[in-house]
């Protein structure tokens, strides 16, 4: 009888220890200037103007999804450039339009509607380490 009681106590302690370790690992987050850095995120854009659109890719075409407000911040998961535009992939099939290019490709006309920034390599490495 005492053996079963000791065994139950030891199993309870082991279960508690492992559940606490898993909870701490799950709650480990990497913070970058007050926002959580997510897996796959390569940067963020801050909107500098109110009123322009975030676009959604539907049937191979970019259609306006919604208007943004000055100061809104979006995570960036990729940068896509085609012949005439550069777009930041914001996740959920949303894109922020960055620039258009001259037909001869000589210069770019950058729109001053958003500001793109990237986290440090150390923070990106920590996110990768925590998610593996």
MODELLER restraints for C-alpha pairs under 7 A, 6 or more apart:
rsr = mdl.restraints
at = mdl.atoms
rsr.add(forms.Gaussian(group=physical.xy_distance, feature=features.Distance(at['CA:29:A'], at['CA:36:A']), mean=6.67, stdev=0.5))
rsr.add(forms.Gaussian(group=physical.xy_distance, feature=features.Distance(at['CA:30:A'], at['CA:36:A']), mean=5.82, stdev=0.5))
rsr.add(forms.Gaussian(group=physical.xy_distance, feature=features.Distance(at['CA:30:A'], at['CA:37:A']), mean=5.52, stdev=0.5))
rsr.add(forms.Gaussian(group=physical.xy_distance, feature=features.Distance(at['CA:30:A'], at['CA:123:A']), mean=6.99, stdev=0.5))
rsr.add(forms.Gaussian(group=physical.xy_distance, feature=features.Distance(at['CA:30:A'], at['CA:127:A']), mean=6.37, stdev=0.5))
rsr.add(forms.Gaussian(group=physical.xy_distance, feature=features.Distance(at['CA:31:A'], at['CA:37:A']), mean=5.70, stdev=0.5))
rsr.add(forms.Gaussian(group=physical.xy_distance, feature=features.Distance(at['CA:39:A'], at['CA:127:A']), mean=6.26, stdev=0.5))
rsr.add(forms.Gaussian(group=physical.xy_distance, feature=features.Distance(at['CA:39:A'], at['CA:128:A']), mean=6.84, stdev=0.5))
rsr.add(forms.Gaussian(group=physical.xy_distance, feature=features.Distance(at['CA:39:A'], at['CA:131:A']), mean=6.94, stdev=0.5))
rsr.add(forms.Gaussian(group=physical.xy_distance, feature=features.Distance(at['CA:40:A'], at['CA:77:A']), mean=5.91, stdev=0.5))
rsr.add(forms.Gaussian(group=physical.xy_distance, feature=features.Distance(at['CA:41:A'], at['CA:75:A']), mean=6.46, stdev=0.5))
rsr.add(forms.Gaussian(group=physical.xy_distance, feature=features.Distance(at['CA:41:A'], at['CA:76:A']), mean=5.70, stdev=0.5))
rsr.add(forms.Gaussian(group=physical.xy_distance, feature=features.Distance(at['CA:41:A'], at['CA:77:A']), mean=4.58, stdev=0.5))
rsr.add(forms.Gaussian(group=physical.xy_distance, feature=features.Distance(at['CA:42:A'], at['CA:76:A']), mean=5.81, stdev=0.5))
rsr.add(forms.Gaussian(group=physical.xy_distance, feature=features.Distance(at['CA:42:A'], at['CA:77:A']), mean=5.41, stdev=0.5))
rsr.add(forms.Gaussian(group=physical.xy_distance, feature=features.Distance(at['CA:42:A'], at['CA:78:A']), mean=6.78, stdev=0.5))
rsr.add(forms.Gaussian(group=physical.xy_distance, feature=features.Distance(at['CA:42:A'], at['CA:118:A']), mean=6.31, stdev=0.5))
rsr.add(forms.Gaussian(group=physical.xy_distance, feature=features.Distance(at['CA:43:A'], at['CA:75:A']), mean=6.15, stdev=0.5))
rsr.add(forms.Gaussian(group=physical.xy_distance, feature=features.Distance(at['CA:43:A'], at['CA:76:A']), mean=4.98, stdev=0.5))
rsr.add(forms.Gaussian(group=physical.xy_distance, feature=features.Distance(at['CA:43:A'], at['CA:77:A']), mean=6.99, stdev=0.5))
rsr.add(forms.Gaussian(group=physical.xy_distance, feature=features.Distance(at['CA:43:A'], at['CA:117:A']), mean=5.62, stdev=0.5))
rsr.add(forms.Gaussian(group=physical.xy_distance, feature=features.Distance(at['CA:43:A'], at['CA:118:A']), mean=4.18, stdev=0.5))
rsr.add(forms.Gaussian(group=physical.xy_distance, feature=features.Distance(at['CA:43:A'], at['CA:119:A']), mean=6.11, stdev=0.5))
rsr.add(forms.Gaussian(group=physical.xy_distance, feature=features.Distance(at['CA:44:A'], at['CA:73:A']), mean=6.79, stdev=0.5))
rsr.add(forms.Gaussian(group=physical.xy_distance, feature=features.Distance(at['CA:44:A'], at['CA:74:A']), mean=5.53, stdev=0.5))
rsr.add(forms.Gaussian(group=physical.xy_distance, feature=features.Distance(at['CA:44:A'], at['CA:75:A']), mean=4.40, stdev=0.5))
rsr.add(forms.Gaussian(group=physical.xy_distance, feature=features.Distance(at['CA:44:A'], at['CA:76:A']), mean=4.86, stdev=0.5))
rsr.add(forms.Gaussian(group=physical.xy_distance, feature=features.Distance(at['CA:44:A'], at['CA:116:A']), mean=5.80, stdev=0.5))
rsr.add(forms.Gaussian(group=physical.xy_distance, feature=features.Distance(at['CA:44:A'], at['CA:117:A']), mean=5.67, stdev=0.5))
rsr.add(forms.Gaussian(group=physical.xy_distance, feature=features.Distance(at['CA:44:A'], at['CA:118:A']), mean=6.52, stdev=0.5))
rsr.add(forms.Gaussian(group=physical.xy_distance, feature=features.Distance(at['CA:45:A'], at['CA:73:A']), mean=5.69, stdev=0.5))
rsr.add(forms.Gaussian(group=physical.xy_distance, feature=features.Distance(at['CA:45:A'], at['CA:74:A']), mean=5.42, stdev=0.5))
rsr.add(forms.Gaussian(group=physical.xy_distance, feature=features.Distance(at['CA:45:A'], at['CA:75:A']), mean=6.59, stdev=0.5))
rsr.add(forms.Gaussian(group=physical.xy_distance, feature=features.Distance(at['CA:45:A'], at['CA:76:A']), mean=6.80, stdev=0.5))
rsr.add(forms.Gaussian(group=physical.xy_distance, feature=features.Distance(at['CA:45:A'], at['CA:114:A']), mean=6.16, stdev=0.5))
rsr.add(forms.Gaussian(group=physical.xy_distance, feature=features.Distance(at['CA:45:A'], at['CA:115:A']), mean=5.29, stdev=0.5))
rsr.add(forms.Gaussian(group=physical.xy_distance, feature=features.Distance(at['CA:45:A'], at['CA:116:A']), mean=4.45, stdev=0.5))
rsr.add(forms.Gaussian(group=physical.xy_distance, feature=features.Distance(at['CA:45:A'], at['CA:117:A']), mean=6.49, stdev=0.5))
rsr.add(forms.Gaussian(group=physical.xy_distance, feature=features.Distance(at['CA:46:A'], at['CA:71:A']), mean=5.92, stdev=0.5))
rsr.add(forms.Gaussian(group=physical.xy_distance, feature=features.Distance(at['CA:46:A'], at['CA:72:A']), mean=5.74, stdev=0.5))
rsr.add(forms.Gaussian(group=physical.xy_distance, feature=features.Distance(at['CA:46:A'], at['CA:73:A']), mean=4.49, stdev=0.5))
rsr.add(forms.Gaussian(group=physical.xy_distance, feature=features.Distance(at['CA:46:A'], at['CA:74:A']), mean=6.61, stdev=0.5))
rsr.add(forms.Gaussian(group=physical.xy_distance, feature=features.Distance(at['CA:46:A'], at['CA:114:A']), mean=5.51, stdev=0.5))
rsr.add(forms.Gaussian(group=physical.xy_distance, feature=features.Distance(at['CA:46:A'], at['CA:115:A']), mean=5.12, stdev=0.5))
rsr.add(forms.Gaussian(group=physical.xy_distance, feature=features.Distance(at['CA:46:A'], at['CA:116:A']), mean=6.65, stdev=0.5))
rsr.add(forms.Gaussian(group=physical.xy_distance, feature=features.Distance(at['CA:47:A'], at['CA:69:A']), mean=6.95, stdev=0.5))
rsr.add(forms.Gaussian(group=physical.xy_distance, feature=features.Distance(at['CA:47:A'], at['CA:70:A']), mean=5.20, stdev=0.5))
rsr.add(forms.Gaussian(group=physical.xy_distance, feature=features.Distance(at['CA:47:A'], at['CA:71:A']), mean=5.17, stdev=0.5))
rsr.add(forms.Gaussian(group=physical.xy_distance, feature=features.Distance(at['CA:47:A'], at['CA:72:A']), mean=5.41, stdev=0.5))
rsr.add(forms.Gaussian(group=physical.xy_distance, feature=features.Distance(at['CA:47:A'], at['CA:73:A']), mean=6.44, stdev=0.5))
rsr.add(forms.Gaussian(group=physical.xy_distance, feature=features.Distance(at['CA:47:A'], at['CA:113:A']), mean=6.02, stdev=0.5))
rsr.add(forms.Gaussian(group=physical.xy_distance, feature=features.Distance(at['CA:47:A'], at['CA:114:A']), mean=4.43, stdev=0.5))
rsr.add(forms.Gaussian(group=physical.xy_distance, feature=features.Distance(at['CA:47:A'], at['CA:115:A']), mean=6.46, stdev=0.5))
rsr.add(forms.Gaussian(group=physical.xy_distance, feature=features.Distance(at['CA:48:A'], at['CA:70:A']), mean=5.18, stdev=0.5))
rsr.add(forms.Gaussian(group=physical.xy_distance, feature=features.Distance(at['CA:48:A'], at['CA:71:A']), mean=6.14, stdev=0.5))
rsr.add(forms.Gaussian(group=physical.xy_distance, feature=features.Distance(at['CA:48:A'], at['CA:113:A']), mean=4.96, stdev=0.5))
rsr.add(forms.Gaussian(group=physical.xy_distance, feature=features.Distance(at['CA:48:A'], at['CA:114:A']), mean=5.04, stdev=0.5))
rsr.add(forms.Gaussian(group=physical.xy_distance, feature=features.Distance(at['CA:48:A'], at['CA:115:A']), mean=6.86, stdev=0.5))
rsr.add(forms.Gaussian(group=physical.xy_distance, feature=features.Distance(at['CA:49:A'], at['CA:69:A']), mean=6.69, stdev=0.5))
rsr.add(forms.Gaussian(group=physical.xy_distance, feature=features.Distance(at['CA:49:A'], at['CA:70:A']), mean=4.71, stdev=0.5))
rsr.add(forms.Gaussian(group=physical.xy_distance, feature=features.Distance(at['CA:49:A'], at['CA:113:A']), mean=5.29, stdev=0.5))
rsr.add(forms.Gaussian(group=physical.xy_distance, feature=features.Distance(at['CA:50:A'], at['CA:68:A']), mean=5.74, stdev=0.5))
rsr.add(forms.Gaussian(group=physical.xy_distance, feature=features.Distance(at['CA:50:A'], at['CA:69:A']), mean=4.33, stdev=0.5))
rsr.add(forms.Gaussian(group=physical.xy_distance, feature=features.Distance(at['CA:50:A'], at['CA:70:A']), mean=4.66, stdev=0.5))
rsr.add(forms.Gaussian(group=physical.xy_distance, feature=features.Distance(at['CA:51:A'], at['CA:67:A']), mean=5.41, stdev=0.5))
rsr.add(forms.Gaussian(group=physical.xy_distance, feature=features.Distance(at['CA:51:A'], at['CA:68:A']), mean=5.72, stdev=0.5))
rsr.add(forms.Gaussian(group=physical.xy_distance, feature=features.Distance(at['CA:51:A'], at['CA:69:A']), mean=6.42, stdev=0.5))
rsr.add(forms.Gaussian(group=physical.xy_distance, feature=features.Distance(at['CA:52:A'], at['CA:67:A']), mean=5.44, stdev=0.5))
rsr.add(forms.Gaussian(group=physical.xy_distance, feature=features.Distance(at['CA:52:A'], at['CA:68:A']), mean=6.15, stdev=0.5))
rsr.add(forms.Gaussian(group=physical.xy_distance, feature=features.Distance(at['CA:53:A'], at['CA:64:A']), mean=5.61, stdev=0.5))
rsr.add(forms.Gaussian(group=physical.xy_distance, feature=features.Distance(at['CA:53:A'], at['CA:65:A']), mean=6.72, stdev=0.5))
rsr.add(forms.Gaussian(group=physical.xy_distance, feature=features.Distance(at['CA:53:A'], at['CA:66:A']), mean=5.48, stdev=0.5))
rsr.add(forms.Gaussian(group=physical.xy_distance, feature=features.Distance(at['CA:53:A'], at['CA:67:A']), mean=4.46, stdev=0.5))
rsr.add(forms.Gaussian(group=physical.xy_distance, feature=features.Distance(at['CA:53:A'], at['CA:68:A']), mean=6.26, stdev=0.5))
rsr.add(forms.Gaussian(group=physical.xy_distance, feature=features.Distance(at['CA:54:A'], at['CA:64:A']), mean=5.95, stdev=0.5))
rsr.add(forms.Gaussian(group=physical.xy_distance, feature=features.Distance(at['CA:54:A'], at['CA:65:A']), mean=5.64, stdev=0.5))
rsr.add(forms.Gaussian(group=physical.xy_distance, feature=features.Distance(at['CA:54:A'], at['CA:66:A']), mean=5.58, stdev=0.5))
rsr.add(forms.Gaussian(group=physical.xy_distance, feature=features.Distance(at['CA:54:A'], at['CA:67:A']), mean=6.21, stdev=0.5))
rsr.add(forms.Gaussian(group=physical.xy_distance, feature=features.Distance(at['CA:54:A'], at['CA:68:A']), mean=6.96, stdev=0.5))
rsr.add(forms.Gaussian(group=physical.xy_distance, feature=features.Distance(at['CA:54:A'], at['CA:94:A']), mean=6.63, stdev=0.5))
rsr.add(forms.Gaussian(group=physical.xy_distance, feature=features.Distance(at['CA:54:A'], at['CA:95:A']), mean=5.85, stdev=0.5))
rsr.add(forms.Gaussian(group=physical.xy_distance, feature=features.Distance(at['CA:54:A'], at['CA:96:A']), mean=5.19, stdev=0.5))
rsr.add(forms.Gaussian(group=physical.xy_distance, feature=features.Distance(at['CA:55:A'], at['CA:62:A']), mean=5.72, stdev=0.5))
rsr.add(forms.Gaussian(group=physical.xy_distance, feature=features.Distance(at['CA:55:A'], at['CA:63:A']), mean=5.33, stdev=0.5))
rsr.add(forms.Gaussian(group=physical.xy_distance, feature=features.Distance(at['CA:55:A'], at['CA:64:A']), mean=4.39, stdev=0.5))
rsr.add(forms.Gaussian(group=physical.xy_distance, feature=features.Distance(at['CA:55:A'], at['CA:65:A']), mean=5.02, stdev=0.5))
rsr.add(forms.Gaussian(group=physical.xy_distance, feature=features.Distance(at['CA:55:A'], at['CA:94:A']), mean=5.58, stdev=0.5))
rsr.add(forms.Gaussian(group=physical.xy_distance, feature=features.Distance(at['CA:55:A'], at['CA:95:A']), mean=5.09, stdev=0.5))
rsr.add(forms.Gaussian(group=physical.xy_distance, feature=features.Distance(at['CA:55:A'], at['CA:96:A']), mean=6.32, stdev=0.5))
rsr.add(forms.Gaussian(group=physical.xy_distance, feature=features.Distance(at['CA:56:A'], at['CA:62:A']), mean=5.52, stdev=0.5))
rsr.add(forms.Gaussian(group=physical.xy_distance, feature=features.Distance(at['CA:56:A'], at['CA:63:A']), mean=5.40, stdev=0.5))
rsr.add(forms.Gaussian(group=physical.xy_distance, feature=features.Distance(at['CA:56:A'], at['CA:64:A']), mean=6.17, stdev=0.5))
rsr.add(forms.Gaussian(group=physical.xy_distance, feature=features.Distance(at['CA:56:A'], at['CA:65:A']), mean=5.48, stdev=0.5))
rsr.add(forms.Gaussian(group=physical.xy_distance, feature=features.Distance(at['CA:56:A'], at['CA:93:A']), mean=5.74, stdev=0.5))
rsr.add(forms.Gaussian(group=physical.xy_distance, feature=features.Distance(at['CA:56:A'], at['CA:94:A']), mean=4.58, stdev=0.5))
rsr.add(forms.Gaussian(group=physical.xy_distance, feature=features.Distance(at['CA:56:A'], at['CA:95:A']), mean=6.15, stdev=0.5))
rsr.add(forms.Gaussian(group=physical.xy_distance, feature=features.Distance(at['CA:57:A'], at['CA:63:A']), mean=6.41, stdev=0.5))
rsr.add(forms.Gaussian(group=physical.xy_distance, feature=features.Distance(at['CA:57:A'], at['CA:93:A']), mean=6.05, stdev=0.5))
rsr.add(forms.Gaussian(group=physical.xy_distance, feature=features.Distance(at['CA:57:A'], at['CA:94:A']), mean=6.78, stdev=0.5))
rsr.add(forms.Gaussian(group=physical.xy_distance, feature=features.Distance(at['CA:74:A'], at['CA:90:A']), mean=6.45, stdev=0.5))
rsr.add(forms.Gaussian(group=physical.xy_distance, feature=features.Distance(at['CA:75:A'], at['CA:90:A']), mean=5.69, stdev=0.5))
rsr.add(forms.Gaussian(group=physical.xy_distance, feature=features.Distance(at['CA:76:A'], at['CA:88:A']), mean=6.20, stdev=0.5))
rsr.add(forms.Gaussian(group=physical.xy_distance, feature=features.Distance(at['CA:76:A'], at['CA:89:A']), mean=5.63, stdev=0.5))
rsr.add(forms.Gaussian(group=physical.xy_distance, feature=features.Distance(at['CA:76:A'], at['CA:90:A']), mean=4.76, stdev=0.5))
rsr.add(forms.Gaussian(group=physical.xy_distance, feature=features.Distance(at['CA:77:A'], at['CA:89:A']), mean=5.47, stdev=0.5))
rsr.add(forms.Gaussian(group=physical.xy_distance, feature=features.Distance(at['CA:77:A'], at['CA:90:A']), mean=5.87, stdev=0.5))
rsr.add(forms.Gaussian(group=physical.xy_distance, feature=features.Distance(at['CA:77:A'], at['CA:91:A']), mean=6.43, stdev=0.5))
rsr.add(forms.Gaussian(group=physical.xy_distance, feature=features.Distance(at['CA:78:A'], at['CA:88:A']), mean=5.92, stdev=0.5))
rsr.add(forms.Gaussian(group=physical.xy_distance, feature=features.Distance(at['CA:78:A'], at['CA:89:A']), mean=4.89, stdev=0.5))
rsr.add(forms.Gaussian(group=physical.xy_distance, feature=features.Distance(at['CA:79:A'], at['CA:87:A']), mean=5.82, stdev=0.5))
rsr.add(forms.Gaussian(group=physical.xy_distance, feature=features.Distance(at['CA:79:A'], at['CA:88:A']), mean=4.64, stdev=0.5))
rsr.add(forms.Gaussian(group=physical.xy_distance, feature=features.Distance(at['CA:79:A'], at['CA:89:A']), mean=5.91, stdev=0.5))
rsr.add(forms.Gaussian(group=physical.xy_distance, feature=features.Distance(at['CA:80:A'], at['CA:86:A']), mean=5.79, stdev=0.5))
rsr.add(forms.Gaussian(group=physical.xy_distance, feature=features.Distance(at['CA:80:A'], at['CA:87:A']), mean=5.23, stdev=0.5))
rsr.add(forms.Gaussian(group=physical.xy_distance, feature=features.Distance(at['CA:80:A'], at['CA:88:A']), mean=6.36, stdev=0.5))
rsr.add(forms.Gaussian(group=physical.xy_distance, feature=features.Distance(at['CA:81:A'], at['CA:87:A']), mean=6.29, stdev=0.5))
rsr.add(forms.Gaussian(group=physical.xy_distance, feature=features.Distance(at['CA:84:A'], at['CA:100:A']), mean=5.18, stdev=0.5))
rsr.add(forms.Gaussian(group=physical.xy_distance, feature=features.Distance(at['CA:84:A'], at['CA:101:A']), mean=4.89, stdev=0.5))
rsr.add(forms.Gaussian(group=physical.xy_distance, feature=features.Distance(at['CA:85:A'], at['CA:99:A']), mean=5.43, stdev=0.5))
rsr.add(forms.Gaussian(group=physical.xy_distance, feature=features.Distance(at['CA:85:A'], at['CA:100:A']), mean=4.55, stdev=0.5))
rsr.add(forms.Gaussian(group=physical.xy_distance, feature=features.Distance(at['CA:85:A'], at['CA:101:A']), mean=6.37, stdev=0.5))
rsr.add(forms.Gaussian(group=physical.xy_distance, feature=features.Distance(at['CA:86:A'], at['CA:97:A']), mean=6.32, stdev=0.5))
rsr.add(forms.Gaussian(group=physical.xy_distance, feature=features.Distance(at['CA:86:A'], at['CA:98:A']), mean=5.34, stdev=0.5))
rsr.add(forms.Gaussian(group=physical.xy_distance, feature=features.Distance(at['CA:86:A'], at['CA:99:A']), mean=5.47, stdev=0.5))
rsr.add(forms.Gaussian(group=physical.xy_distance, feature=features.Distance(at['CA:86:A'], at['CA:100:A']), mean=6.86, stdev=0.5))
rsr.add(forms.Gaussian(group=physical.xy_distance, feature=features.Distance(at['CA:87:A'], at['CA:95:A']), mean=5.92, stdev=0.5))
rsr.add(forms.Gaussian(group=physical.xy_distance, feature=features.Distance(at['CA:87:A'], at['CA:96:A']), mean=5.48, stdev=0.5))
rsr.add(forms.Gaussian(group=physical.xy_distance, feature=features.Distance(at['CA:87:A'], at['CA:97:A']), mean=4.68, stdev=0.5))
rsr.add(forms.Gaussian(group=physical.xy_distance, feature=features.Distance(at['CA:87:A'], at['CA:98:A']), mean=5.55, stdev=0.5))
rsr.add(forms.Gaussian(group=physical.xy_distance, feature=features.Distance(at['CA:88:A'], at['CA:95:A']), mean=5.36, stdev=0.5))
rsr.add(forms.Gaussian(group=physical.xy_distance, feature=features.Distance(at['CA:88:A'], at['CA:96:A']), mean=5.10, stdev=0.5))
rsr.add(forms.Gaussian(group=physical.xy_distance, feature=features.Distance(at['CA:88:A'], at['CA:97:A']), mean=6.63, stdev=0.5))
rsr.add(forms.Gaussian(group=physical.xy_distance, feature=features.Distance(at['CA:89:A'], at['CA:95:A']), mean=4.70, stdev=0.5))
rsr.add(forms.Gaussian(group=physical.xy_distance, feature=features.Distance(at['CA:89:A'], at['CA:96:A']), mean=6.76, stdev=0.5))
rsr.add(forms.Gaussian(group=physical.xy_distance, feature=features.Distance(at['CA:98:A'], at['CA:110:A']), mean=6.70, stdev=0.5))
rsr.add(forms.Gaussian(group=physical.xy_distance, feature=features.Distance(at['CA:98:A'], at['CA:111:A']), mean=6.19, stdev=0.5))
rsr.add(forms.Gaussian(group=physical.xy_distance, feature=features.Distance(at['CA:99:A'], at['CA:108:A']), mean=6.89, stdev=0.5))
rsr.add(forms.Gaussian(group=physical.xy_distance, feature=features.Distance(at['CA:99:A'], at['CA:109:A']), mean=5.92, stdev=0.5))
rsr.add(forms.Gaussian(group=physical.xy_distance, feature=features.Distance(at['CA:99:A'], at['CA:110:A']), mean=4.80, stdev=0.5))
rsr.add(forms.Gaussian(group=physical.xy_distance, feature=features.Distance(at['CA:99:A'], at['CA:111:A']), mean=5.65, stdev=0.5))
rsr.add(forms.Gaussian(group=physical.xy_distance, feature=features.Distance(at['CA:100:A'], at['CA:108:A']), mean=6.16, stdev=0.5))
rsr.add(forms.Gaussian(group=physical.xy_distance, feature=features.Distance(at['CA:100:A'], at['CA:109:A']), mean=5.68, stdev=0.5))
rsr.add(forms.Gaussian(group=physical.xy_distance, feature=features.Distance(at['CA:100:A'], at['CA:110:A']), mean=6.91, stdev=0.5))
rsr.add(forms.Gaussian(group=physical.xy_distance, feature=features.Distance(at['CA:101:A'], at['CA:107:A']), mean=6.35, stdev=0.5))
rsr.add(forms.Gaussian(group=physical.xy_distance, feature=features.Distance(at['CA:101:A'], at['CA:108:A']), mean=4.55, stdev=0.5))
rsr.add(forms.Gaussian(group=physical.xy_distance, feature=features.Distance(at['CA:101:A'], at['CA:109:A']), mean=6.03, stdev=0.5))
rsr.add(forms.Gaussian(group=physical.xy_distance, feature=features.Distance(at['CA:102:A'], at['CA:108:A']), mean=6.35, stdev=0.5))
